[in-house]
């Protein structure tokens, strides 16, 4: 048994009502521990805000890139393979973006069904 397990063996705990974390019945934080916890949480809050800001910037850049891809597919300025070579997406994903945006295919269907009468 590890030292941590031996130390915890006699401690009773109760589940925290807010989730799966446990509140130890005997735990009392010193002022130094409270200060360290507050500093840690402040650092995490700051980094989380920076992360969310970076995600927003990434989302705006992704939307602008996809709008540009759709524009060039609609205008037939470049083939999907060439667009893929100049973007972070592969040719198949470029096609999916175009289909979702309603870009018409380069050519219509060439096979007609025998069941339909034209």
C-alpha positions as CSV (number, residue, x, y, z in Angstrom):
1,X,0.0,0.0,0.0
2,X,1.4,3.4,-0.9
3,X,2.1,6.1,1.7
4,X,-0.8,8.2,0.4
5,X,-3.2,5.3,0.6
6,X,-2.0,4.5,4.2
7,X,-2.5,8.1,5.2
8,X,-6.0,8.2,3.8
9,X,-7.1,4.8,5.1
10,X,-8.6,6.1,8.3
11,X,-10.2,9.3,6.9
12,X,-13.9,9.4,6.3
13,X,-15.2,11.5,3.5
14,X,-18.6,12.5,2.2
15,X,-19.6,13.2,-1.4
16,X,-19.8,16.9,-2.3
17,X,-23.4,17.9,-3.2
18,X,-22.2,19.7,-6.3
19,X,-20.4,16.9,-8.0
20,X,-18.0,14.0,-7.7
21,X,-15.4,15.9,-5.7
22,X,-15.0,14.9,-2.1
23,X,-15.0,17.3,0.9
24,X,-12.8,15.9,3.6
25,X,-14.4,16.3,7.0
26,X,-11.2,17.1,8.8
27,X,-9.7,19.5,6.2
28,X,-9.0,23.0,7.4
29,X,-7.1,25.3,5.2
30,X,-4.4,27.6,6.5
31,X,-4.2,31.2,5.4
32,X,-1.1,30.3,3.2
33,X,-3.1,27.4,1.6
34,X,-6.0,29.8,0.9
35,X,-3.7,32.3,-0.7
36,X,-2.1,29.7,-2.9
37,X,-5.5,28.4,-3.9
38,X,-6.7,31.9,-4.7
39,X,-3.6,32.6,-6.8
40,X,-4.0,29.3,-8.6
41,X,-7.7,30.0,-9.4
42,X,-6.9,33.5,-10.5
43,X,-4.2,32.2,-12.9
44,X,-6.6,29.6,-14.2
45,X,-9.3,32.2,-14.7
46,X,-6.8,34.4,-16.6
47,X,-5.6,31.6,-18.8
48,X,-9.2,30.4,-19.5
49,X,-10.2,33.9,-20.6
50,X,-7.2,34.0,-23.0
51,X,-8.1,30.5,-24.3
52,X,-11.7,31.5,-25.0
53,X,-10.5,34.7,-26.7
54,X,-8.2,32.7,-28.9
55,X,-11.1,30.3,-29.7
56,X,-13.2,33.3,-30.8
57,X,-10.4,34.5,-33.0
58,X,-10.0,31.1,-34.5
59,X,-13.8,30.8,-35.1
60,X,-13.8,34.1,-36.9
61,X,-10.8,33.1,-39.1
62,X,-12.4,29.8,-39.9
63,X,-15.7,31.5,-40.9
64,X,-13.8,34.0,-43.1
65,X,-11.8,31.2,-44.8
66,X,-14.9,29.1,-45.4
67,X,-16.8,32.1,-46.9
68,X,-13.8,32.7,-49.2
69,X,-13.8,29.0,-50.2
70,X,-17.5,29.1,-51.0
71,X,-17.1,32.4,-53.0
72,X,-14.3,30.9,-55.1
73,X,-16.3,27.6,-55.6
74,X,-19.4,29.6,-56.7
75,X,-17.4,31.8,-59.1
76,X,-15.4,28.8,-60.4
77,X,-12.1,30.6,-59.9
78,X,-10.2,27.5,-58.9
79,X,-10.8,23.8,-58.8
80,X,-11.5,22.2,-55.4
81,X,-8.1,20.4,-55.5
82,X,-6.2,23.7,-56.0
83,X,-8.3,25.4,-53.3
84,X,-7.3,22.5,-51.0
85,X,-3.6,23.0,-51.8
86,X,-3.9,26.5,-50.5
87,X,-6.1,25.8,-47.4
88,X,-5.9,23.6,-44.3
89,X,-8.6,21.4,-45.7
90,X,-8.4,18.4,-48.0
91,X,-10.3,18.2,-51.4
92,X,-13.1,16.1,-49.9
93,X,-13.7,18.6,-47.1
94,X,-13.7,21.5,-49.7
95,X,-16.4,19.6,-51.5
96,X,-18.5,19.1,-48.3
97,X,-18.2,22.8,-47.6
98,X,-19.4,23.5,-51.1
99,X,-22.3,21.1,-51.0
100,X,-23.5,22.5,-47.6
101,X,-23.4,26.0,-49.1
102,X,-25.4,24.9,-52.1
103,X,-22.6,25.2,-54.7
104,X,-23.9,23.6,-57.9
105,X,-21.9,20.7,-59.4
106,X,-19.6,21.4,-62.4
107,X,-21.7,19.2,-64.6
108,X,-25.2,17.7,-64.3
109,X,-26.0,14.0,-64.0
110,X,-25.2,12.1,-67.2
111,X,-27.1,8.9,-66.4
112,X,-30.9,8.9,-66.7
113,X,-33.1,6.4,-65.0
114,X,-35.1,4.1,-67.2
115,X,-38.0,4.5,-64.8
116,X,-38.5,8.1,-65.6
117,X,-40.1,9.2,-68.9
118,X,-38.7,12.4,-70.4
